[in-house]
Amino acid sequence: MPIIVNVDVMLAKRKMSSGELAEKVGITPANLSILKTNKAKAIRFSTLEKICEILECKPGDILDYEKGKGE
């Protein structure tokens, strides 16, 4: 899939663990892991909004598009 999720980059910048983010967002660590490893097929806007709120970033800071990836 050409959409790349860079949650780990923002987690490192904010010095936050995956478990802490998952708890604050209200999702399971397993679902956050699926998102971080680019295995997710979709994400709810409400979840994306909460992640951005907690990490103090914009959707473009954690989502990227690379043409030709996984097509």
Summary of the structure (lengths in Angstrom):
residues: 71
radius of gyration: 11.6
end to end distance: 6.2
largest distance: 33.9
contacts: 165
relative contact order: 0.28
helix: 55%
strand: 8%
